[in-house]
Amino acid sequence: MGWKLNVQWYPIRWPLLRVEVAEDSMLPALRPGDWLLARRTRRIRPGQVVLAWHPGRPDFLLVKRAARRVDGGWWLVSDNPSAGAVDSNRFGPVREDLIVGRVLARYWPGTPPHAGRSRGGVPPD
């Protein structure tokens, strides 16, 4: 008898997760196709890039910059609002329980950083 990985349970307990950027809302800091390494935490500060569940679409994970703490949660903004970004300007504050984590680094699997991209990670907070 071996062990069985419960996919629904295990990732919630793991402190790190990775996600792929899918849209232009965080240009120029993050581009579609970039991968992000994030730490699961609800302890965030203004200026940090965070992951959060969309308040109106529970299956939609957002990558946004924490602007400020407000009554009702966090005000999350896009770095590129001209991309038609969906952020707190459209749906209001994001409750703290919907914050998933803080982005630690950006990486490009299988692509060297010098291949058409600037070096470095997420801009400092």
Legacy VTK file of the C-alpha trace (Angstrom):
# vtk DataFile Version 3.0
C-alpha trace
ASCII
DATASET POLYDATA
POINTS 125 float
0.000 0.000 0.000
1.490 3.332 -1.062
0.575 6.898 -0.408
-1.874 8.866 -2.510
-1.500 12.545 -3.291
-4.729 14.395 -2.756
-4.391 17.180 -5.335
-7.174 19.237 -3.775
-5.515 19.197 -0.369
-1.756 19.098 -0.926
-1.202 22.364 -2.825
-3.110 24.312 -0.178
-0.582 23.167 2.405
2.489 23.772 0.229
3.861 27.286 0.914
4.979 27.989 -2.663
3.047 27.949 -5.897
3.672 28.931 -9.495
1.376 30.597 -11.971
1.663 31.742 -15.560
0.848 35.316 -16.559
-1.892 35.220 -19.197
-2.733 38.838 -20.025
-1.202 42.301 -20.545
-2.595 43.968 -17.424
0.753 44.003 -15.595
2.980 45.243 -18.443
5.781 46.283 -18.403
6.706 44.417 -15.194
5.061 41.115 -16.193
4.335 39.792 -19.674
2.082 37.017 -20.933
4.036 33.777 -20.740
6.078 34.834 -17.702
5.941 32.392 -14.803
5.691 33.584 -11.220
6.800 31.932 -8.017
4.619 33.037 -5.114
4.454 32.374 -1.397
1.048 31.638 0.074
0.342 34.378 2.587
-2.226 37.033 3.332
0.429 39.288 4.852
1.074 41.757 2.072
2.158 45.378 1.832
1.349 48.169 -0.590
3.498 47.948 -3.717
3.822 44.169 -3.708
2.609 42.043 -6.617
0.042 39.596 -5.288
-2.225 36.750 -6.342
-5.885 36.969 -5.406
-9.165 35.329 -6.362
-11.471 37.595 -8.349
-14.325 38.696 -6.040
-17.006 38.019 -8.660
-15.457 35.002 -10.412
-14.201 32.511 -7.805
-12.367 30.409 -10.410
-10.345 33.371 -11.803
-6.932 34.068 -10.261
-5.692 37.654 -10.514
-2.117 38.960 -10.596
-2.221 42.561 -9.365
-0.282 45.135 -7.390
-1.495 45.870 -3.867
-2.135 49.618 -3.778
-3.489 50.110 -0.272
-5.536 48.596 2.507
-9.087 49.940 2.562
-12.277 49.186 4.450
-13.338 45.774 3.227
-9.915 44.510 2.146
-7.203 45.494 -0.328
-7.298 47.832 -3.319
-5.551 45.936 -6.134
-4.469 47.661 -9.332
-3.027 46.791 -12.718
0.276 48.262 -13.864
-1.215 48.685 -17.357
-4.789 50.004 -17.039
-4.877 50.825 -20.782
-5.023 47.073 -21.480
-8.642 47.056 -20.290
-7.510 45.501 -17.065
-9.932 44.221 -14.487
-8.904 45.435 -11.056
-10.325 47.162 -7.983
-11.278 50.158 -10.106
-13.884 47.860 -11.639
-14.886 45.513 -8.793
-13.882 47.383 -5.620
-11.762 46.131 -2.731
-10.701 42.495 -2.529
-11.466 40.831 0.806
-8.409 39.659 2.694
-9.564 36.020 2.582
-9.328 36.175 -1.239
-5.616 37.066 -1.148
-3.657 33.948 -2.109
-0.048 35.059 -1.886
2.803 37.413 -2.677
4.922 37.076 -5.809
8.566 36.354 -4.997
10.087 36.027 -8.469
9.458 35.845 -12.184
11.061 33.214 -14.404
10.921 31.841 -17.925
10.991 28.027 -18.074
13.299 26.797 -20.817
14.139 30.319 -22.000
17.369 32.031 -20.954
16.742 35.488 -19.471
18.849 37.128 -22.197
16.594 35.862 -25.007
14.591 39.009 -25.649
13.799 39.819 -22.033
15.368 42.004 -19.437
17.054 40.311 -16.496
15.626 40.437 -13.034
12.480 39.599 -11.197
9.454 41.519 -10.107
10.205 45.217 -9.519
10.883 45.991 -5.853
8.052 46.986 -3.554
LINES 1 126
125 0 1 2 3 4 5 6 7 8 9 10 11 12 13 14 15 16 17 18 19 20 21 22 23 24 25 26 27 28 29 30 31 32 33 34 35 36 37 38 39 40 41 42 43 44 45 46 47 48 49 50 51 52 53 54 55 56 57 58 59 60 61 62 63 64 65 66 67 68 69 70 71 72 73 74 75 76 77 78 79 80 81 82 83 84 85 86 87 88 89 90 91 92 93 94 95 96 97 98 99 100 101 102 103 104 105 106 107 108 109 110 111 112 113 114 115 116 117 118 119 120 121 122 123 124
